[in-house]
């Protein structure tokens, strides 16, 4: 929790683009495909969140280290979805965002529910 609080010390208002006012964006969203909503809605939300994450990271790129926005994709499924649905220019922008550290990728493709037996 401390890292998240530190990262939001110089937060960006998602509506005005100004520092220090408005809602504080979260840098992570939990992946619950099929648990919290219909798959089609989760897919739309995932794409929208990645777009917003890239935009916020771009707008905070000049902030001090530790205050810059980074979108953490909890699973690779969102990245795969993006690469299947977006234009070549948007795919290139995504790869550049990962390269710049604006988007963090994790190693698991999905959160598998293995506890049922």
Buried (B, 14 or more C-beta within 10 A) or exposed (E): EEEEEEBBEBBBBBEEEEBEEBEBBBBBBEBEBEEEEEEEEBBEBBBEBBBBBBBBBBBBEEBEEEBBBBBEBBBBBBBEBBEEEBEEEBBEBBEEBBEBEBBBEEEEEEBEEEEEE
